[in-house]
């Protein structure tokens, strides 16, 4: 007689540095994930996001106004980047036990990432590089909203940063284990949404060719993975009620879409792919459900 094997709950913790260009949606991403829509709680009973620090609790409070009312928020100030500590409790499935991710995340200003693409400003990066290189995981958020940034900003910035990692690894061997999750944000856009299921092949390899080449040449596949995410999602992805229009509204008042976009239909809010990159960075395993 074969006995059912009971998988014991697991807990793992890590620190993640989030970097990326301006307009890539880093703060909105964190706000969306921490708020956790009701539909996700219904689809995945037992899924919980638990804020630990005051900064995390504040971001949850802000998220309601950011996402539902389009309240403008200030961009992250360089040199004053917040730490967010929170737990993600993921319920068990047929092949995996319940797992708790204890995460500390630091969200860096987009302008700092972009400085890495400007050789004459590299000296401004030193204090940030020391900080970034102390973290075991990087999450790089990009968007192809402005495709010219691929050659002009993304590729040279990432090449500069990975060169720095390679050079420092001689005296910091832990950097040889650095994991890098590269995330295409804002995939609710019509031309990106169908490609979200295989972001490496259908998004990065096609739309950010130079950046993709730099990443593949400088990092082994065991330490590099590509993801797609959307803080807003689409109006409906149900087969019998399909409405793939982005569930976001961008006011046409000349203000920055990065900090003034909000949900078109609050009741239909279902973000996509927010937890998967954090899960891979924490465990080294691919999450079983791409919707998360």
N, C-alpha and C positions, 0 to 999 in steps of 0.2 A: 504493500500500500504506500503510495507516494504522499507524503505530508506536504501541506501548503507551507511554503517558506515565508515567514514574516520578515519583511525588510525593516530594519531598525531606522528610525528617523536620523537624519544627518544634519550637521551644522558645519558650515565652512565660512571663513571670513577673509576679506582681502581689502586692499586699498586700490582705488581706481582714479586715475587722472583723466579728466575729459578735456580734450583740446579740439580745436577746429576753427574754421574761419568765421568771421562775422557773417551773420544771416543764416548760419547753419542750424539754428534752433536749439541750442544746448539747454538754455534755461527753460524753455517751453517743454522740452523733452522731459526734464526732471519734474517739472510741475505736473505734467500729465500722468507720469508714472506714479508719483506719490499720491495723487488724488484717487486713482483707481476707480474707473466707472462702474456703476451698479451692474451693467450687463456682464462685465467680466466676473464679478462676484457671483452671478447666477450661473454663468457657463463653467466656472472653475470654483466650485464650493471649497472653501478652506484656503483659497488664495488671499493672503493678507500683506499689506505694506504697513509696517510699524515704524513711525518716526522716532528717533532717539534724541537727537539734538534739537535745541530751540530753533536753529536755522531751518531744519527740515520741517518742523511744525509750522513755522512762518510761511514756508513755501507752499504747504498744503492750503493754508488759509488764503494765500494769494492766488492759488490755482483757480479757485472758483471764479474770482473776478477776471483773471487773465483769460480763461477759456470760455466763460459764459457771457461776459460783458465787454470783452476787448479792452479791459483796463490797461493802460500803458504802464509798463514797468521800465525802470532804468536798466540799461545794459550793465553787464558786470564790469566793475572798475578794475583796471590793471593795478595790481598790488594790494587789492582788497577782496580777493576771491574767497567766497564762502566754502566752508566744509559742510557736507551733508552726511549724517550718519543715520542709517535706517536698516531695518530687517525686511527681507522678502521671504515669506513663508509659502512654499510651493507644495500643494497637496500631492500625495502619492498617486502613481498610475500603475499599470500592469507590470512595468519593468523597472520603475524607480521608486525609492522610498520617499517619504516626506523629507524635504530638505529646507533648511533655513539658511539664507545668505545674509551674513552680517557684513554690511558694506559701509565703507567710508569713501565718499566721492568728493572730489574738488573740481569745481567748474571754473575754467580759466577764460579770461577775456579773449575774444577772437582776434583782437589786434595784436596780441602777443604771438599767437601762432603765425600770423601773416608777416611779422617782423623777420621770421626765420627765412623768408624768401628774399630778403633784402640784405645782401652782404655788407653794405656800409653801416648797418644797424645791429650787427651780430653782437656787439659788446653789450647791448641792452638786454640780451637774452640770458646772460650768465646766471643771475640769481634764480631765474625761472628754470633753467636747465638743471641746476643743482636740486631743485625741488622735484621736477618731473622725473629725474633719474633715480629718485629715492622710492618711487612707486613701482610695484611689480607688474602693473597693468596699465595700458593706455587704451582709451577709447577715443578715436579720431572721428569727429562728425563733419561730414562734407555734404554739399548739395550741388547739383548741376544746374542750379537756377541761373548761374552765369557761367556758361561752359568755358569761356576764355580763361577762367581762373585755373583750369586744369593745368595748362602749360605755364602760366605766368605766376601762379601763387601756390597751388596745392603741391605739384610735383617738386619744385625747388625747395619748398619749406620742409616737406617730408624727407627729401633726400638729405638735407642739411641735418635734420634731427636724427635720422638713422645713422648718419656718419658719426655724429657725436656719440651716439650709443655704442657704436662699434669701437671707437677710440677709448671710451671710458671703461669698456668691459675688461680691458687689460688689468685695471686696478680695482674694478668693481665686478667680479665674476657673476654676481647675481643678475646683471644686465643681460647675460647670455640666455636667460630664461624669460625675459620680458615678453608678455603676450600683448598683441595689438589687435583690437577689434576695430575695423573700419566700417563706419555706418553711413549709408546714404539716407539722409533725412528727407522729410517732406515727400515721401513716396506716394502720398494720396493724389498727386498730380496725374492726370489722365495718361500721359505718355510713360509714366513710371510704374503705375499700379500693376499692370499685367506682368511686369518684370520682377516683382518683389520676391517671388518664390525662389529665384536663383540669382541673387544680387551680384555675385562674382561674375558670372558669364553674361548676364543680360543687362546689367547696369554699369558696373565699374569697367569691365573690359571693353564695353561699347562706348560709353559716354564720357569716361574719364581715363582715356587711354594712357596718357603720360604718367598720371598718378599711379595707375595700376601697374605699369611696367616698373616704376621705381620701387614699389612695395614688394613685388614678386622677386626682384633682383636682390633685395637687401634683407629679406626675412624668409626663413624656412616656413613651409606650410604648417608645421606643427605649432608655430607661434603667431600665425596670421589667419584671420578669418574675416569674411565680408558679410555685412548685414544690411537690411533695409528696414526703415522704421517710419512711422507716421504718428505724430502726436494727435492728429485730428481724425484720421481714417476717412472712409467714404460714407455716403448717406446710407447705403445698404449693400452688403455683399451676399445676401440670401438669394439662392437660385430662383425662387418664385417672386421675389420682390427686389430684383436687381436694380440698383441705382448707383453706378460707380462715380457719380460726381463727388468731388472733394467736399467733405463736411466742414468747410471753413469759409469764413467771410473775411475778405480783405477790404477795408474801407478805402475808397478812392479820394482821400483827402490830402495826399502827398506825404503822409507820415510813413514811418518805417513799417513794412509788413512784418518784420521780425518781432516787434513788440506791440502790435496793434491788431493782430489777426485773432479771430475768435470763432467758436462753433456756430455753424449755421442752424443745426438742429441738435439741441442738448440731449433730447431723448434718444437720438440715434448715435450718440457718441460711442465709438468703439475704436480706440487707437490700435496700432499694429506694430508688433515686433519690438516693444519697449524693454522687455525683460530678457529676451534671448541673448543679446550681447553681454549683459551682465552675468548671466548664468555661465556662458562659455568662459569668460574671463575668470570667474570664480572657481570653476570645476575642471575646465579643459574638455568638457563634454558638450555636444550639441543638444540643445533643448528639443524635446520631442514634438512640440507644437509651435509651428512658425507664427501663429497668431499672437503668441506672447513674446 
